Amino acid sequence: MEKKKIQSIILSAVFLVVFNAVFFLVIENNPPTSVWIAYSFIHLSYILLLIVPLFVVKSSSSSVFGFSLYTIASIYFFVELLFGIVIIIFKPTSYQWSLIIHLVITGIFATLFLSHLIVNEKSAESIKRHEQEVFFVKDCSSRITMLIGKTNDKSTNKAIEKLYDLIHSSPSKSSSSVRTIENNISILIDDLSKSVNNDDSESTLQIIKQIEQAIDERNRRIGISQ
């Protein structure tokens, strides 16, 4: 891990080393203020490109979020680099216009970057919420699947299969109003697993009925809230 970090730092420093070496070799003594402004903004844009990972929202879609931010930062860097090189070559004595253009470019970048950052954060929250909602149905369905065929009683086994179909077909969308019911369902599935393992058909059927009632109540509340 440390080796990768060192390699990443060295790779990131290549541009700065090469650019500064060329800059101080070719630049004349006492360059005008406009040149130093260009020099500063080129470094600023490159540093912002390097720190983009700090702004990427952690999510299952982080790569997508990161790509949009990297694209904006990369465009900003290359625009600043090209404009900055032009300023460095022609060395205008007046710095006002070059400073204004640099500030405008940076302002456009900041606006685009921050707007995408806000959108990414909202999208990440929505994805996280959806994943949490889907997890309940998937988790319960998976746990019920493991119980199918574990009992020799055909009617009990059919009841478990029916319960699986009910849970699997339940809406993945959830809400705070059904959190308690979902927790109770999860606990009841634990009880069902113990009952199936003990081969207690009577208890198993009773628990299945309780889970079915709880799921019906959950689905009804979700349907009302939609």
MARLUM-857148 format. One line per field, with one value per residue (C-alpha): residue number from 1; residue in three letters; x negated, y negated, z. Coordinates in Angstrom, 3 decimals, m for minus. Layout:
N
i: NUM  ...
aa: ALA  ...
c1: X  ...
c2: Y  ...
c3: Z  ...
This chain:
226
i: 1  2  3  4  5  6  7  8  9  10  11  12  13  14  15  16  17  18  19  20  21  22  23  24  25  26  27  28  29  30  31  32  33  34  35  36  37  38  39  40  41  42  43  44  45  46  47  48  49  50  51  52  53  54  55  56  57  58  59  60  61  62  63  64  65  66  67  68  69  70  71  72  73  74  75  76  77  78  79  80  81  82  83  84  85  86  87  88  89  90  91  92  93  94  95  96  97  98  99  100  101  102  103  104  105  106  107  108  109  110  111  112  113  114  115  116  117  118  119  120  121  122  123  124  125  126  127  128  129  130  131  132  133  134  135  136  137  138  139  140  141  142  143  144  145  146  147  148  149  150  151  152  153  154  155  156  157  158  159  160  161  162  163  164  165  166  167  168  169  170  171  172  173  174  175  176  177  178  179  180  181  182  183  184  185  186  187  188  189  190  191  192  193  194  195  196  197  198  199  200  201  202  203  204  205  206  207  208  209  210  211  212  213  214  215  216  217  218  219  220  221  222  223  224  225  226
aa: MET  GLU  LYS  LYS  LYS  ILE  GLN  SER  ILE  ILE  LEU  SER  ALA  VAL  PHE  LEU  VAL  VAL  PHE  ASN  ALA  VAL  PHE  PHE  LEU  VAL  ILE  GLU  ASN  ASN  PRO  PRO  THR  SER  VAL  TRP  ILE  ALA  TYR  SER  PHE  ILE  HIS  LEU  SER  TYR  ILE  LEU  LEU  LEU  ILE  VAL  PRO  LEU  PHE  VAL  VAL  LYS  SER  SER  SER  SER  SER  VAL  PHE  GLY  PHE  SER  LEU  TYR  THR  ILE  ALA  SER  ILE  TYR  PHE  PHE  VAL  GLU  LEU  LEU  PHE  GLY  ILE  VAL  ILE  ILE  ILE  PHE  LYS  PRO  THR  SER  TYR  GLN  TRP  SER  LEU  ILE  ILE  HIS  LEU  VAL  ILE  THR  GLY  ILE  PHE  ALA  THR  LEU  PHE  LEU  SER  HIS  LEU  ILE  VAL  ASN  GLU  LYS  SER  ALA  GLU  SER  ILE  LYS  ARG  HIS  GLU  GLN  GLU  VAL  PHE  PHE  VAL  LYS  ASP  CYS  SER  SER  ARG  ILE  THR  MET  LEU  ILE  GLY  LYS  THR  ASN  ASP  LYS  SER  THR  ASN  LYS  ALA  ILE  GLU  LYS  LEU  TYR  ASP  LEU  ILE  HIS  SER  SER  PRO  SER  LYS  SER  SER  SER  SER  VAL  ARG  THR  ILE  GLU  ASN  ASN  ILE  SER  ILE  LEU  ILE  ASP  ASP  LEU  SER  LYS  SER  VAL  ASN  ASN  ASP  ASP  SER  GLU  SER  THR  LEU  GLN  ILE  ILE  LYS  GLN  ILE  GLU  GLN  ALA  ILE  ASP  GLU  ARG  ASN  ARG  ARG  ILE  GLY  ILE  SER  GLN
c1: 0.000  m2.814  m4.578  m1.480  m1.185  m4.832  m4.415  m1.289  m3.074  m6.052  m3.764  m1.813  m5.026  m6.362  m4.380  m5.324  m9.025  m9.127  m7.001  m9.012  m12.322  m11.341  m9.781  m12.840  m15.219  m13.494  m11.977  m13.842  m14.776  m12.035  m9.082  m5.942  m3.169  m0.961  m3.449  m3.461  0.334  0.413  m2.202  m0.091  3.185  1.566  0.340  3.717  5.587  3.169  3.419  7.230  7.017  4.895  7.262  10.440  10.547  11.190  14.492  15.748  18.773  18.306  20.963  21.422  21.401  18.256  16.549  19.354  19.312  15.522  15.514  17.703  15.556  12.305  13.627  14.440  11.128  9.157  10.788  10.103  6.442  5.861  7.621  5.533  2.364  2.941  3.975  1.151  m1.452  m0.180  m0.592  m4.064  m5.178  m3.851  m4.475  m1.888  m2.973  0.578  1.887  5.498  7.044  5.152  6.151  9.790  9.760  8.116  10.741  13.590  12.250  11.826  15.318  16.859  14.921  16.005  19.659  19.641  17.619  19.764  23.035  21.908  20.725  24.177  25.898  23.514  24.224  27.981  27.620  25.442  28.047  30.773  28.699  27.862  31.517  32.574  29.918  31.069  34.673  33.862  31.702  34.691  36.589  33.426  32.185  35.528  36.035  32.559  33.102  36.457  34.956  32.504  35.444  37.240  36.988  35.597  38.776  40.233  43.795  45.125  47.787  45.218  42.770  45.469  46.273  42.595  42.566  45.721  44.090  41.058  43.280  45.035  41.785  40.101  43.037  43.239  42.329  38.658  39.528  39.605  40.281  39.669  43.270  42.589  39.118  40.526  42.559  39.504  37.430  40.165  40.273  36.520  36.816  39.700  37.615  34.934  37.601  38.845  35.366  35.039  38.477  37.682  34.361  36.217  38.674  41.599  44.275  46.956  44.742  43.410  46.915  47.817  44.717  45.328  48.805  47.380  44.816  47.487  49.654  46.681  45.713  49.289  49.362  45.992  47.079  50.409  48.700  46.236  49.110  50.897  47.780  47.103
c2: 0.000  m2.402  m1.562  m2.507  m5.793  m6.633  m5.796  m7.949  m10.901  m10.571  m10.381  m13.423  m15.386  m14.752  m17.611  m20.071  m19.202  m19.359  m22.510  m24.388  m23.259  m24.522  m27.694  m28.826  m27.832  m29.870  m32.731  m35.996  m37.835  m39.898  m38.703  m40.870  m40.268  m38.711  m35.834  m35.108  m35.185  m32.626  m30.554  m30.575  m29.637  m26.759  m25.355  m25.971  m24.111  m21.180  m20.924  m20.953  m18.125  m16.096  m16.525  m15.562  m12.170  m14.081  m15.304  m12.022  m10.806  m7.280  m5.103  m2.035  m4.530  m6.383  m5.699  m7.495  m10.439  m10.625  m10.595  m13.704  m15.621  m14.493  m15.593  m19.097  m19.449  m18.140  m20.607  m23.429  m22.406  m22.173  m25.498  m27.177  m25.514  m26.660  m30.177  m30.400  m29.326  m32.021  m34.622  m33.316  m33.456  m36.923  m38.454  m41.266  m44.188  m44.818  m42.074  m43.209  m41.488  m38.235  m38.187  m38.812  m35.964  m33.614  m34.515  m34.007  m30.577  m29.631  m30.913  m28.800  m25.781  m26.353  m26.699  m23.505  m21.567  m22.543  m21.968  m18.468  m17.862  m18.738  m16.537  m13.663  m13.910  m13.839  m10.906  m9.033  m9.518  m8.267  m5.212  m4.427  m4.685  m2.450  0.148  0.200  0.639  3.434  5.161  5.984  7.918  9.592  10.553  11.983  13.826  15.338  16.501  18.088  19.816  21.618  23.148  24.571  28.359  28.648  30.157  33.524  32.321  31.396  28.957  27.138  26.987  25.548  22.947  21.901  21.669  19.546  17.304  16.906  15.847  13.317  11.733  11.871  10.075  7.425  3.845  3.063  m0.544  m1.138  m3.972  m4.905  m3.982  m0.268  0.026  1.634  4.125  5.024  5.585  7.851  9.793  10.302  11.622  13.914  15.361  16.218  17.974  19.732  21.012  22.470  24.066  25.640  26.967  28.513  30.074  28.561  28.289  26.874  24.054  23.473  22.961  20.574  18.462  18.453  17.099  14.344  13.392  13.328  11.016  8.758  8.626  7.849  5.016  3.691  3.791  2.139  m0.763  m1.226  m1.240  m3.931  m6.113  m6.019
c3: 0.000  0.909  m2.349  m4.341  m2.470  m3.147  m6.835  m7.016  m5.384  m7.741  m10.778  m9.607  m9.085  m12.604  m14.164  m11.435  m11.684  m15.496  m15.739  m13.107  m14.608  m18.063  m16.647  m14.692  m17.503  m20.205  m18.227  m18.157  m14.982  m13.376  m15.503  m15.391  m12.868  m15.557  m15.903  m12.166  m12.153  m14.981  m13.158  m9.983  m11.674  m13.560  m10.246  m8.616  m11.374  m11.192  m7.401  m7.649  m10.182  m7.762  m4.824  m6.723  m4.872  m1.635  m3.072  m4.525  m2.564  m1.216  m2.813  m4.970  m7.870  m6.758  m10.086  m11.942  m9.545  m9.714  m13.514  m13.759  m11.261  m12.890  m16.288  m15.053  m13.178  m16.164  m18.556  m16.100  m15.821  m19.579  m20.240  m17.539  m18.855  m22.441  m21.484  m18.957  m21.544  m23.904  m21.159  m20.268  m23.922  m24.735  m21.264  m21.333  m19.188  m18.003  m15.746  m15.247  m18.261  m17.788  m14.117  m15.021  m17.561  m15.044  m12.449  m14.933  m15.939  m12.270  m11.456  m14.230  m12.984  m9.363  m10.392  m12.474  m9.911  m6.922  m8.787  m9.782  m6.216  m4.861  m7.450  m6.648  m2.926  m3.521  m5.918  m3.418  m0.689  m3.026  m4.029  m0.401  0.606  m2.284  m1.435  2.191  1.091  m1.362  1.264  3.489  0.818  m0.522  2.932  4.069  0.767  1.008  4.580  3.709  0.651  2.921  4.845  1.800  1.708  5.220  6.592  5.592  6.064  2.607  3.827  5.979  3.087  0.794  3.447  3.507  m0.304  m0.190  2.414  0.157  m2.765  m0.530  0.667  m2.738  m4.373  m1.662  m2.627  m2.056  m1.242  2.476  4.918  8.534  9.379  8.797  10.384  13.535  11.509  9.403  12.542  13.933  10.656  10.831  14.391  13.411  10.557  13.128  15.187  12.042  11.285  14.777  14.527  11.129  12.430  15.398  12.929  14.847  12.142  14.411  15.674  12.149  10.718  13.545  12.959  9.202  9.831  12.061  9.420  6.685  8.780  9.490  5.810  4.774  7.321  6.064  2.445  3.291  5.085  2.250  m0.229  1.775  2.043  m1.724
